[in-house]
């Protein structure tokens, strides 16, 4: 049987940066609009084999050693994209 291709919802920018560093594509979107109590929330759809992504997340939590400069560069890019998308008004993911 072939690999399952789908997406996994990830809310944590740190995990998203790790997955992007591992070669996955992460698509950001506004998960919830801003309210009086908090700013809008951004999540990512990470594309790829669901089982492989879940394994990579387990590896992340087991304290995988990575190139710190590469990771920080990707994390900064992920966060920059997150703040840019938050500037867009009224964009919510369709269910």
Helices and strands as residue ranges (DSSP letters): E 6-10, H 13-21, E 25-32, E 41-48, H 50-61, H 68-86
